[in-house]
């Protein structure tokens, strides 16, 4: 069905001991949509992402990809689903001992989808998509700035032309100008690849740039979601406090012993 969400979460719950991190998450991500999950540190954004990726198993609920239930899948079935995914990690997460081109094509080589010559060619193509010259391909990650490393991470995320790309705090550690460059690239390459995007961030400039729709996670639940253009008049005091970075409001930070 054309209206089947690309990703669908229903009543997803996850705890660690007595600490409840996800407490009944409901979320749909439509085909070709870019959804950004916002929320403070420790609100469960990364746990939600890891649950979708199959790195964690919720105690309760349903997670579907293209209408297919992924919780409880066999390892081989999970690998098949995971082939649809690309991922930009928070710190770029490049392999220090491999040149840039091998970092970009790492998944393709690991799964023997192509030989090394083809992998190098694909890496150069994907680097070009994120605005990097071919000579970067043979550099080592240590020779790159933080912004360049993030671009290489983005090139790796799109190397296999994924159907779904996950962005984990894509602008963390970048100065505001480079962060905006990365945001523009995320919009560009997601459109070029034709992918659905699910991002987590606490950077509102990033959320405003890359999202079609925004959802806010607080105390294990989605407390508001809507089109990005509606976020400034959400009518939700938690959302208002978060997007404007106000110390006073319903979200109380643990700053005193």
Protein Blocks (a to p, Z undefined) as FASTA:
>chain_A
ZZlcfbdcehiacdehjbcfbgoiaddddehiacddeddehilmmmmmmmmnopaccfbd
cddeehiafehpafklmmmmmmmpccddfklopafkbcfklmmmmmmmmnopacfklmmm
mmmmmmmmnopafklmmpcfklpcfklmmmmmmmmmmmnopabdcdehklgoiafklmmm
mmmmmmmmmmmnopacddddfbfklmmmmpmbdcddeehiafbdcdfklmmmnopaklmm
mmnopabdjbdcdfbZZ
